[in-house]
Amino acid sequence: MKTPLRLTVCGAGGAGLAIAADSALKGIGVTLFELPQLADKLETPRARGGIEVTADSETTAGETGFARLAGVTDDAAEAVADADVVMITVPAMYHDVFMDAVAPHLTDGQIVLFNTGYWSALRQTRRLGAALPDVTLAESNIMPYICQPRGDAIHIGRFKRHFCVAAFPGERSAATYDVLRHIYAQYDPAATVLDTNIAAAGNPPIHVTLTIPIAGLYFDRYMGGKFYQDTTIPGARLVTAFDAERERLAAHLGSESFEDQVSFDRRSYLYEGDDLVQMLRSSPHADWFATAAYLEQVGSEDIIYSYVPMVRLGEALGIDLPVTRAMVEVMGVMLQRDYWAEGVSLAALGLDGLDLEGVRRFVTTGRR
């Protein structure tokens, strides 16, 4: 690793702007990259040479104000040249297009980190294979911030105090963590991508589970609502049931880092309350309005890239996950989508045809 660390942030949405700005405020050399077809999103950062962070933001740098960037570009070759770490900050359904843009320009020794992962290290290894140089693909279980653009600035409402990171193959996880912890001290090291995708809490336990009991109101009558304030006891029970199935599969796979959603929310968001319902209803963003379109997007992301491969992996290993399977079916009926057809297959992960020991060996060594 060169000093100072050089980071390329791919995606100029809210998450990308927050990661780029907060990292730059810590003295990291940051280049912000966006696809050429979306280059208009770079207009303000390019003109100003950086990103404004609102004064009332909560940053890991402990500072706000103007964050000067080392570069702002829609040229992928320029963006990743000399980078130590390339972060893909977009939703899972857009990982492919960003990897297609940067992959031809990656060089040996670089780390490509997916925030949030959704099995992307395995997906991109299977998809691109020999086309990749000797780079390390890594993933975190969740984005570092709750944030949103505010005019020409980025507002960071809260940074998450705890999130985990693993590399593929897992033999590289420790060395990868040693680099990434210089960007976020909040990273916890995980052994393999089984930990980040199954054992770790975060997005998948929340969106679908809490949406199902209120779906008729959100997708029909009001086209959205105050998602956290509207948390229901039945929704929280679905979270608990989903957590139990995650825990069972994680234990079968040999993971030692399972965390339930209540514990995660207390550690990461510093939520207070006796249970999940109380914690979410009294959270600082309880009044935030989630549109129906947004909830379909994040719910579908969780189902396609988390629930479906989790059920399929369980089936392959003889572990039944009836609640998770039922939620895929119910959400598919309500939103008129065939999530089983859309969902990630074991073949797309390189896990097809493997028994338990084969799965463990593959995620640890990269060898089938």
HELIX and SHEET records of a PDB file:
HELIX    1   1 GLY A   14  LEU A   25  1                                  12    
HELIX    2   2 PRO A   36  LEU A   42  5                                   7    
HELIX    3   3 GLU A   43  ARG A   48  1                                   6    
HELIX    4   4 ALA A   76  VAL A   80  1                                   5    
HELIX    5   5 ALA A   92  TYR A   94  5                                   3    
HELIX    6   6 HIS A   95  VAL A  102  1                                   8    
HELIX    7   7 ALA A  103  HIS A  105  5                                   3    
HELIX    8   8 SER A  120  LEU A  128  1                                   9    
HELIX    9   9 GLY A  129  ALA A  131  5                                   3    
HELIX   10  10 GLY A  170  ARG A  172  5                                   3    
HELIX   11  11 SER A  173  LEU A  180  1                                   8    
HELIX   12  12 VAL A  193  LEU A  194  1                                   2    
HELIX   13  13 ASP A  195  ALA A  199  3                                   5    
HELIX   14  14 HIS A  207  THR A  211  1                                   5    
HELIX   15  15 ILE A  212  ILE A  214  5                                   3    
HELIX   16  16 ALA A  215  GLY A  216  1                                   2    
HELIX   17  17 LEU A  217  ARG A  221  3                                   5    
HELIX   18  18 ILE A  233  LEU A  253  1                                  21    
HELIX   19  19 GLN A  261  TYR A  269  1                                   9    
HELIX   20  20 LEU A  276  ARG A  281  1                                   6    
HELIX   21  21 ALA A  292  ASP A  302  1                                  11    
HELIX   22  22 ILE A  303  TYR A  307  3                                   5    
HELIX   23  23 VAL A  308  LEU A  317  1                                  10    
HELIX   24  24 PRO A  322  LEU A  335  1                                  14    
HELIX   25  25 TYR A  339  GLU A  342  1                                   4    
HELIX   26  26 LEU A  346  LEU A  349  1                                   4    
HELIX   27  27 LEU A  356  THR A  365  1                                  10    
SHEET    1   A 8 GLY A  71  THR A  73  0                                        
SHEET    2   A 8 GLY A  29  PHE A  33  1                                        
SHEET    3   A 8 ARG A   6  CYS A  10  1                                        
SHEET    4   A 8 VAL A  85  ILE A  88  1                                        
SHEET    5   A 8 ILE A 111  PHE A 114  1                                        
SHEET    6   A 8 THR A 136  SER A 140  1                                        
SHEET    7   A 8 PHE A 163  PHE A 168 -1                                        
SHEET    8   A 8 TYR A 187  PRO A 189  1                                        
SHEET    1   B 4 GLY A  65  ARG A  68  0                                        
SHEET    2   B 4 GLY A  50  VAL A  53 -1                                        
SHEET    3   B 4 ALA A 153  PHE A 159  1                                        
SHEET    4   B 4 TYR A 145  ARG A 150 -1                                        
SHEET    1   C 2 GLY A 224  GLY A 225  0                                        
SHEET    2   C 2 ALA A 290  THR A 291 -1                                        
END                                                                             
